[in-house]
């Protein structure tokens, strides 16, 4: 298990180095935190971006407190007193927000998804107007679901 974590960490460092050099990285999506929007096997196209250009609804790749790469959606963007940006993210399928992250831990933005359905490959351009609107809707729906879930637990 520890060997697997070391290998993932090394791959994560390699991806970050490639992004820092200005190249695009293609990464296969795994996990359940962004379901149903992202599916296992989807290929995420990621590029480095200037943090000020990021918006609510964007899916970003960042490193968590343990150095593991995570792709979650931005649900809040603020500028702190030093003028730097901080972001709150959330997995679409999760019932809680992630901790705020600084712009320093952001590695890139997912700008396209390659999805295979049977024998066909589809490309989803997340920067098109249609998908920008869908992303805003996903943020709203995800937050509303989280609020309703907490209200049900209280009653």
N, C-alpha and C positions, 0 to 999 in steps of 0.2 A: 504494500500500500504506500509506504513512504517513498519507494522507488518511483512509483507512478506519479506521486505529487512532485518529486524532483524533476521528472521528465516534463510534466505540464508546465512547471515553473520555467524551465529552460526554453520551452517552445514559446511561452508568453514573452520572455525577454527578447527572443528572436523576432517575434511579430512587432513588438514595440520598436526595436531597432529599425526594422524595415519601414514602418510607418514614419519614424523620425527622419528617415532619408527621403521621404516624399513619395514613396511607392504605395501602391494599393495592395491590400492584403485580402485574400479570400479565405474565409474561415467557415467551417461547417458548424451549424447551430446544434447544440445539445442542451438537454435540460428541459424543465417544464415551466420555468418562471415567466416566460413570455407567450405561453400557449393561450389561445389558439392562433395568435397572429404569426408567431414563428413556430415552425414545425421541425422536429428532428430531421436532419438531412438537408434542410435549407442551407444554401451557401450565402453567407453575408459578405458583401463587398464593403470594405472599410477603408477610409482615407483619413489622413490627418487634417484637422480643421483648426481655425482660430476659435478659441472658446467664445469670444464675443459674437460669433456668427451662429452659435447654437441657439435653438429655440425649443420652447415647450412642445413636446410631441416627438422630437428627434430621438432616435435610438442611438445611444453612444456605447462605446467600448471603454471601460475603465477598470482600474485595478482596485479591488477591495482592500480592507485593512490587512489581509493576509497575503496580498500580492497576487491574488487570483483574478483572471480576467472575467468581467461580467458585462453582458449587453442588456441594458435596461433603458426604459423610456424616461426622458426628462419630464418631470411634472411641475417643477418650479425652478426659476432662475433668478438669482439675486446678485447684487453687487455689494460687497462688504465695504467697510469704511476705508479700507486701503485701496479701493478701486478694482479689486480682483473679483472675478465671478465665482460663485458657488452654486452648485446644482443639487437639487433633490431628485432622485430617480425612484422608479418603482417598476417591478416586473408586472406585466399586465395581469397575470394570474395570481399575484400575491395579495394578501390582505393587510399589508403594512408598507410604509414608505421605507426606503433605504435612508441611512444617515446622509446628511449633506456631504458632498465631496467638493474638493477644491479643483480648480481648473488644471492643476499640476498632475492629477491622477488620470485625467482623460487621455486616452490613447488615440481615439478617432471616432468618426461618425459612420454609422451604417447608412449608406446612400442607395444601395440596391440589394435586392434579394433574388437569388436564382432558385427557382423551385421546380422540381421534377414531379410531374403527374403522369403516371404510366410511362409512356415512351416519349413524352413531350417535355420540353424545357420552357418555362415561362420566366420572364424577367419583370420584377416589380420595381419601378423607379420611385423611390420614396421621396424624391424631390419634386415630383410632378404635383400640380395643384390638387388633383384627385386624392393622391395619397397623403398630402399635407393635411387636407381636411379630414381624412380618415384617421390620421394620427391624433389630431385634436379631439376627435370624437372618442378615440380609444382612451385618451387621458381622462376625459370627462366620465366616461363609462366606468373606468377602473376606480376612480376616486369615489364615484357614487356607490358602486358595489361595496367598496370598503366601508363607507359610512353606514350603509344599510346593514351590513354584517355586524358592525359594532352596536348599532341600535337594537338589533335582534338579541344580541348577547345581554344587553342591559335589561331588556323587558322580560 
